[in-house]
Amino acid sequence: MKIELRLFASLARYMPVKTCSNGDQTMEVAEGTAIIDILRRLEVPLDKVRVIFLNGLHATGEEILKEGDRVGVFPPVAGG
């Protein structure tokens, strides 16, 4: 099944090379795949992940993905 994944800011370097012009990545994942499984597969350091969104809603990473789901992953951010 296909899902859309976007890694933001410093996490963007873990995206596979093939991306769409808007930065989204459509990925093939197996049925029963959780968000955390994808992050591990891409070797994203989990201690660098601060916020995960699934279809625009806050997620824990343990959610099982469905066809067409959209995932956004953010690192900690600071500003002032």
Phi, psi and omega in degrees: 000158182253139173228164175252135181232137175223124176254128187258157174053232185294344179279346184301332182293346179271356178291144173301156186301319184282108178229159176282166183298334180271006178090351178284150178236123172270126183236147171270127176228155180282153173305141178086005180281134175262160179304315181301327178297318179294316180299320177294319180298323180276000180061037174284125178295116185296335177287349177264357180267124181251315184225136176235133174244139174238114182053040176084001180244146180303139181227161180266338184106344181272353183296139176276130185279153177236162178311129175084000179299150177244127183239132173237135183232130183237143173276174172298145177232152178225158179188178181194000000 
